[in-house]
């Protein structure tokens, strides 16, 4: 379960191609281009670090810094 509610919401890459929604129930839903729900799974946040596990078992991680999410070689910005 997400223990840092300040990061809940939609995060998008600068070009808008990848859109990742961090839901308040500890789940995420990631769209890529026109493909909705391309990746779904759960996440946990400890401090400014996020750990993902998608529904196929793949794991990944990222870090928040200055209201920007760095994850998987991508830079995500909070959608306003």
Secondary structure as UniProt FT lines:
FT   HELIX           5..7
FT   STRAND          9..13
FT   TURN            14..15
FT   STRAND          18..22
FT   TURN            24..25
FT   STRAND          27..32
FT   TURN            33..34
FT   STRAND          35..46
FT   TURN            47..48
FT   STRAND          49..54
FT   TURN            55..56
FT   STRAND          59..65
FT   TURN            66..67
FT   STRAND          68..71
FT   TURN            72..73
FT   STRAND          74..78
//
